Amino acid sequence: MPYIKSEDGRRKALQRGEPALTAGELNYQIFYYVKHNIIKNFKEINTIRGFIQQFLGEKPNYQKYNDITGVLIRCEKEIERRLNQEVGYLWAILQTYDDEIAKYEDTKIIENGDVE
């Protein structure tokens, strides 16, 4: 679990919903949101998806897709461990990106060639 220093103002910025700049910040932002909100409907889940979309930006790349995958998996495990909350919806969110990531991978295979 990444820990964002409180002195530089990033914690407050992430808590206000400003875009995460790194995978660690995204992890913090999602964990904080889940810790302070009861997730019971699609509105809250869409807020988390919004954090992810902000992080991905307009031109997602391999690193960012890899980062969100790791963030969602590690965040889910840490929330379950520390907050004792079932957060299968994080896994469900991750699965919604499967087609998007697959299309990105297929495009890169065409552009750069496949693994030999």
N, CA and C atoms as a LAMMPS dump frame, in Angstrom:
ITEM: TIMESTEP
0
ITEM: NUMBER OF ATOMS
348
ITEM: BOX BOUNDS ff ff ff
-5.0000000000000000e+02 5.0000000000000000e+02
-5.0000000000000000e+02 5.0000000000000000e+02
-5.0000000000000000e+02 5.0000000000000000e+02
ITEM: ATOMS id mol type element x y z
1 1 1 N 0.852 -1.175 0
2 1 2 C 0 0 0
3 1 3 C 0.89 1.229 0
4 2 1 N 0.773 2.066 -0.984
5 2 2 C 1.603 3.272 -1.011
6 2 3 C 1.11 4.293 0.011
7 3 1 N 2.03 5.023 0.519
8 3 2 C 1.679 6.065 1.468
9 3 3 C 2.124 7.394 0.892
10 4 1 N 1.189 8.28 0.753
11 4 2 C 1.434 9.585 0.162
12 4 3 C 1.735 10.55 1.309
13 5 1 N 2.85 11.245 1.226
14 5 2 C 3.215 12.189 2.285
15 5 3 C 2.173 13.289 2.379
16 6 1 N 1.842 13.646 3.592
17 6 2 C 0.804 14.66 3.791
18 6 3 C 1.326 16.089 3.612
19 7 1 N 2.636 16.281 3.702
20 7 2 C 3.182 17.635 3.665
21 7 3 C 3.037 18.33 2.314
22 8 1 N 3.033 17.586 1.239
23 8 2 C 3.073 18.244 -0.075
24 8 3 C 1.696 18.545 -0.67
25 9 1 N 0.64 18.239 0.022
26 9 2 C -0.703 18.569 -0.447
27 9 3 C -1.343 17.535 -1.368
28 10 1 N -0.614 16.503 -1.74
29 10 2 C -1.178 15.517 -2.672
30 10 3 C -2.32 14.723 -2.031
31 11 1 N -2.23 14.398 -0.757
32 11 2 C -3.327 13.668 -0.119
33 11 3 C -4.641 14.426 -0.282
34 12 1 N -4.62 15.694 0.086
35 12 2 C -5.846 16.509 -0.011
36 12 3 C -6.321 16.604 -1.459
37 13 1 N -5.396 16.747 -2.391
38 13 2 C -5.766 16.839 -3.807
39 13 3 C -6.45 15.547 -4.26
40 14 1 N -5.9 14.416 -3.876
41 14 2 C -6.488 13.127 -4.257
42 14 3 C -7.835 12.928 -3.581
43 15 1 N -7.943 13.364 -2.343
44 15 2 C -9.205 13.242 -1.618
45 15 3 C -10.297 14.103 -2.256
46 16 1 N -9.909 15.191 -2.883
47 16 2 C -10.875 16.058 -3.588
48 16 3 C -11.23 15.519 -4.968
49 17 1 N -10.538 14.47 -5.401
50 17 2 C -10.845 13.883 -6.7
51 17 3 C -9.963 14.348 -7.829
52 18 1 N -8.883 15.081 -7.515
53 18 2 C -7.955 15.479 -8.572
54 18 3 C -7.29 14.234 -9.143
55 19 1 N -6.901 14.271 -10.42
56 19 2 C -6.332 13.077 -11.049
57 19 3 C -5.059 12.591 -10.367
58 20 1 N -4.983 11.275 -10.197
59 20 2 C -3.774 10.639 -9.689
60 20 3 C -2.706 10.714 -10.772
61 21 1 N -1.482 10.989 -10.365
62 21 2 C -0.38 11.108 -11.315
63 21 3 C 0.446 9.832 -11.416
64 22 1 N 0.356 8.987 -10.399
65 22 2 C 1.108 7.731 -10.376
66 22 3 C 0.19 6.606 -9.931
67 23 1 N 0.659 5.382 -10.122
68 23 2 C -0.112 4.219 -9.666
69 23 3 C -0.288 4.267 -8.15
70 24 1 N 0.735 4.695 -7.438
71 24 2 C 0.637 4.806 -5.989
72 24 3 C -0.432 5.79 -5.564
73 25 1 N -0.512 6.902 -6.261
74 25 2 C -1.56 7.874 -5.949
75 25 3 C -2.944 7.323 -6.261
76 26 1 N -3.077 6.59 -7.349
77 26 2 C -4.37 5.992 -7.696
78 26 3 C -4.787 4.988 -6.628
79 27 1 N -3.846 4.184 -6.169
80 27 2 C -4.124 3.221 -5.108
81 27 3 C -4.601 3.952 -3.858
82 28 1 N -3.893 4.989 -3.473
83 28 2 C -4.284 5.792 -2.307
84 28 3 C -5.693 6.35 -2.496
85 29 1 N -5.954 6.907 -3.675
86 29 2 C -7.231 7.552 -3.941
87 29 3 C -8.384 6.556 -3.837
88 30 1 N -8.234 5.387 -4.422
89 30 2 C -9.296 4.377 -4.363
90 30 3 C -9.467 3.87 -2.933
91 31 1 N -8.358 3.563 -2.255
92 31 2 C -8.439 3.077 -0.872
93 31 3 C -9.134 4.11 0.012
94 32 1 N -8.732 5.355 -0.112
95 32 2 C -9.331 6.422 0.683
96 32 3 C -10.839 6.505 0.411
97 33 1 N -11.211 6.466 -0.861
98 33 2 C -12.621 6.582 -1.231
99 33 3 C -13.431 5.434 -0.634
100 34 1 N -12.917 4.222 -0.769
101 34 2 C -13.636 3.061 -0.237
102 34 3 C -13.718 3.14 1.285
103 35 1 N -12.628 3.537 1.928
104 35 2 C -12.601 3.63 3.389
105 35 3 C -13.648 4.612 3.911
106 36 1 N -13.898 5.694 3.181
107 36 2 C -14.773 6.751 3.67
108 36 3 C -16.163 6.766 3.032
109 37 1 N -16.468 5.782 2.221
110 37 2 C -17.786 5.709 1.589
111 37 3 C -18.296 4.287 1.628
112 38 1 N -19.581 4.152 1.825
113 38 2 C -20.204 2.839 1.749
114 38 3 C -20.566 2.611 0.293
115 39 1 N -19.946 1.588 -0.296
116 39 2 C -20.169 1.319 -1.717
117 39 3 C -21.372 0.384 -1.829
118 40 1 N -22.474 0.931 -2.321
119 40 2 C -23.68 0.12 -2.393
120 40 3 C -24.407 0.221 -3.726
121 41 1 N -23.913 1.081 -4.601
122 41 2 C -24.586 1.178 -5.891
123 41 3 C -23.618 1.609 -6.98
124 42 1 N -24.122 1.7 -8.187
125 42 2 C -23.281 2.009 -9.343
126 42 3 C -22.703 3.41 -9.302
127 43 1 N -23.365 4.339 -8.61
128 43 2 C -22.836 5.7 -8.526
129 43 3 C -21.445 5.683 -7.899
130 44 1 N -21.292 4.977 -6.782
131 44 2 C -19.999 4.907 -6.11
132 44 3 C -18.981 4.146 -6.959
133 45 1 N -19.416 3.087 -7.595
134 45 2 C -18.512 2.323 -8.459
135 45 3 C -18.065 3.195 -9.634
136 46 1 N -18.985 3.98 -10.167
137 46 2 C -18.625 4.872 -11.272
138 46 3 C -17.647 5.955 -10.837
139 47 1 N -17.689 6.348 -9.568
140 47 2 C -16.701 7.304 -9.061
141 47 3 C -15.314 6.687 -9.143
142 48 1 N -15.184 5.433 -8.749
143 48 2 C -13.898 4.733 -8.824
144 48 3 C -13.462 4.605 -10.275
145 49 1 N -14.389 4.244 -11.148
146 49 2 C -14.059 4.175 -12.582
147 49 3 C -13.595 5.541 -13.095
148 50 1 N -14.194 6.609 -12.579
149 50 2 C -13.778 7.954 -12.968
150 50 3 C -12.339 8.242 -12.562
151 51 1 N -11.951 7.808 -11.36
152 51 2 C -10.555 7.961 -10.936
153 51 3 C -9.626 7.246 -11.914
154 52 1 N -10.03 6.049 -12.321
155 52 2 C -9.206 5.249 -13.238
156 52 3 C -9.121 5.928 -14.598
157 53 1 N -10.253 6.41 -15.101
158 53 2 C -10.258 7.073 -16.409
159 53 3 C -9.388 8.324 -16.399
160 54 1 N -9.442 9.091 -15.311
161 54 2 C -8.579 10.268 -15.205
162 54 3 C -7.113 9.854 -15.268
163 55 1 N -6.779 8.782 -14.581
164 55 2 C -5.403 8.301 -14.561
165 55 3 C -4.966 7.835 -15.946
166 56 1 N -5.85 7.106 -16.645
167 56 2 C -5.501 6.606 -17.979
168 56 3 C -5.318 7.755 -18.97
169 57 1 N -6.105 8.802 -18.826
170 57 2 C -6.008 9.937 -19.731
171 57 3 C -6.55 9.613 -21.111
172 58 1 N -6.259 10.5 -22.047
173 58 2 C -6.792 10.353 -23.407
174 58 3 C -6.03 9.326 -24.235
175 59 1 N -4.776 9.082 -23.916
176 59 2 C -3.956 8.139 -24.679
177 59 3 C -3.345 7.098 -23.738
178 60 1 N -4.157 6.119 -23.311
179 60 2 C -3.607 5.083 -22.439
180 60 3 C -2.462 4.344 -23.129
181 61 1 N -1.551 3.839 -22.33
182 61 2 C -0.448 3.05 -22.87
183 61 3 C -0.28 1.789 -22.03
184 62 1 N 0.663 0.955 -22.431
185 62 2 C 0.865 -0.311 -21.735
186 62 3 C 1.118 -0.088 -20.243
187 63 1 N 1.977 0.857 -19.908
188 63 2 C 2.325 1.083 -18.507
189 63 3 C 1.106 1.456 -17.678
190 64 1 N 0.256 2.316 -18.222
191 64 2 C -0.926 2.727 -17.466
192 64 3 C -1.929 1.583 -17.317
193 65 1 N -2.113 0.788 -18.374
194 65 2 C -2.991 -0.38 -18.242
195 65 3 C -2.422 -1.353 -17.206
196 66 1 N -1.122 -1.553 -17.246
197 66 2 C -0.48 -2.432 -16.276
198 66 3 C -0.641 -1.862 -14.861
199 67 1 N -0.481 -0.554 -14.738
200 67 2 C -0.625 0.097 -13.437
201 67 3 C -2.026 -0.076 -12.862
202 68 1 N -3.06 0.147 -13.677
203 68 2 C -4.421 0.022 -13.123
204 68 3 C -4.72 -1.422 -12.736
205 69 1 N -4.18 -2.361 -13.494
206 69 2 C -4.368 -3.768 -13.149
207 69 3 C -3.778 -4.043 -11.773
208 70 1 N -2.542 -3.633 -11.575
209 70 2 C -1.897 -3.841 -10.284
210 70 3 C -2.581 -3.094 -9.16
211 71 1 N -2.978 -1.864 -9.414
212 71 2 C -3.651 -1.058 -8.391
213 71 3 C -4.935 -1.731 -7.938
214 72 1 N -5.762 -2.155 -8.878
215 72 2 C -7.048 -2.739 -8.499
216 72 3 C -6.879 -4.048 -7.736
217 73 1 N -5.927 -4.862 -8.139
218 73 2 C -5.691 -6.131 -7.441
219 73 3 C -5.14 -5.87 -6.04
220 74 1 N -4.101 -5.058 -5.944
221 74 2 C -3.477 -4.813 -4.636
222 74 3 C -4.417 -4.038 -3.711
223 75 1 N -5.145 -3.084 -4.254
224 75 2 C -6.071 -2.305 -3.441
225 75 3 C -7.176 -3.207 -2.886
226 76 1 N -7.692 -4.101 -3.734
227 76 2 C -8.72 -5.036 -3.274
228 76 3 C -8.206 -5.865 -2.102
229 77 1 N -7.016 -6.41 -2.233
230 77 2 C -6.456 -7.245 -1.166
231 77 3 C -6.223 -6.443 0.113
232 78 1 N -5.743 -5.223 -0.014
233 78 2 C -5.451 -4.405 1.16
234 78 3 C -6.731 -3.937 1.851
235 79 1 N -7.763 -3.619 1.091
236 79 2 C -9.048 -3.234 1.686
237 79 3 C -9.641 -4.417 2.434
238 80 1 N -9.598 -5.593 1.829
239 80 2 C -10.123 -6.775 2.508
240 80 3 C -9.334 -7.078 3.78
241 81 1 N -8.006 -6.916 3.727
242 81 2 C -7.165 -7.218 4.883
243 81 3 C -7.337 -6.194 6.003
244 82 1 N -7.298 -4.906 5.654
245 82 2 C -7.289 -3.869 6.676
246 82 3 C -8.663 -3.379 7.093
247 83 1 N -9.596 -3.357 6.167
248 83 2 C -10.927 -2.836 6.469
249 83 3 C -11.968 -3.935 6.621
250 84 1 N -11.55 -5.17 6.32
251 84 2 C -12.443 -6.331 6.409
252 84 3 C -13.714 -6.125 5.588
253 85 1 N -13.544 -5.552 4.402
254 85 2 C -14.657 -5.325 3.475
255 85 3 C -14.468 -6.185 2.238
256 86 1 N -15.546 -6.775 1.788
257 86 2 C -15.52 -7.48 0.512
258 86 3 C -15.624 -6.441 -0.594
259 87 1 N -14.674 -6.457 -1.495
260 87 2 C -14.673 -5.455 -2.565
261 87 3 C -14.504 -6.128 -3.926
262 88 1 N -15.294 -7.163 -4.144
263 88 2 C -15.263 -7.843 -5.43
264 88 3 C -15.567 -6.915 -6.588
265 89 1 N -16.197 -5.791 -6.303
266 89 2 C -16.497 -4.835 -7.374
267 89 3 C -15.216 -4.269 -7.983
268 90 1 N -14.106 -4.252 -7.235
269 90 2 C -12.847 -3.796 -7.841
270 90 3 C -12.39 -4.78 -8.916
271 91 1 N -12.554 -6.067 -8.65
272 91 2 C -12.233 -7.088 -9.658
273 91 3 C -13.178 -6.938 -10.853
274 92 1 N -14.437 -6.683 -10.584
275 92 2 C -15.412 -6.497 -11.662
276 92 3 C -15.045 -5.278 -12.511
277 93 1 N -14.598 -4.198 -11.872
278 93 2 C -14.154 -3.017 -12.619
279 93 3 C -12.982 -3.387 -13.509
280 94 1 N -12.02 -4.116 -12.952
281 94 2 C -10.853 -4.542 -13.732
282 94 3 C -11.276 -5.332 -14.963
283 95 1 N -12.23 -6.222 -14.806
284 95 2 C -12.686 -7.038 -15.928
285 95 3 C -13.347 -6.202 -17.014
286 96 1 N -13.917 -5.057 -16.66
287 96 2 C -14.534 -4.214 -17.692
288 96 3 C -13.482 -3.628 -18.623
289 97 1 N -12.228 -3.626 -18.2
290 97 2 C -11.15 -3.112 -19.045
291 97 3 C -10.525 -4.193 -19.926
292 98 1 N -10.933 -5.447 -19.763
293 98 2 C -10.326 -6.542 -20.529
294 98 3 C -10.404 -6.315 -22.038
295 99 1 N -11.576 -5.944 -22.554
296 99 2 C -11.72 -5.732 -23.996
297 99 3 C -10.886 -4.547 -24.475
298 100 1 N -10.883 -3.478 -23.695
299 100 2 C -10.115 -2.289 -24.063
300 100 3 C -8.609 -2.609 -24.11
301 101 1 N -8.14 -3.341 -23.118
302 101 2 C -6.726 -3.717 -23.078
303 101 3 C -6.402 -4.676 -24.222
304 102 1 N -7.296 -5.616 -24.498
305 102 2 C -7.076 -6.565 -25.602
306 102 3 C -6.987 -5.833 -26.944
307 103 1 N -7.856 -4.845 -27.165
308 103 2 C -7.797 -4.061 -28.406
309 103 3 C -6.479 -3.299 -28.503
310 104 1 N -6.041 -2.745 -27.391
311 104 2 C -4.756 -2.043 -27.363
312 104 3 C -3.627 -3.012 -27.728
313 105 1 N -3.639 -4.187 -27.126
314 105 2 C -2.609 -5.197 -27.41
315 105 3 C -2.637 -5.603 -28.889
316 106 1 N -3.825 -5.82 -29.434
317 106 2 C -3.942 -6.199 -30.843
318 106 3 C -3.391 -5.102 -31.761
319 107 1 N -3.68 -3.854 -31.425
320 107 2 C -3.142 -2.731 -32.213
321 107 3 C -1.631 -2.724 -32.175
322 108 1 N -1.057 -2.954 -31.012
323 108 2 C 0.404 -2.942 -30.87
324 108 3 C 1.053 -4.137 -31.593
325 109 1 N 0.356 -5.251 -31.646
326 109 2 C 0.868 -6.405 -32.406
327 109 3 C 0.972 -6.017 -33.881
328 110 1 N -0.069 -5.354 -34.388
329 110 2 C -0.069 -4.935 -35.803
330 110 3 C 1.035 -3.897 -36.026
331 111 1 N 1.164 -2.945 -35.129
332 111 2 C 2.156 -1.87 -35.275
333 111 3 C 3.596 -2.365 -35.125
334 112 1 N 3.827 -3.256 -34.178
335 112 2 C 5.199 -3.61 -33.799
336 112 3 C 5.582 -5.058 -34.065
337 113 1 N 4.608 -5.879 -34.437
338 113 2 C 4.873 -7.307 -34.618
339 113 3 C 4.655 -8.053 -33.315
340 114 1 N 4.347 -9.321 -33.458
341 114 2 C 4.039 -10.172 -32.318
342 114 3 C 5.324 -10.717 -31.684
343 115 1 N 5.179 -11.318 -30.543
344 115 2 C 6.301 -12.006 -29.896
345 115 3 C 6.703 -13.158 -30.787
346 116 1 N 7.991 -13.287 -31.049
347 116 2 C 8.478 -14.32 -31.959
348 116 3 C 8.635 -15.645 -31.264
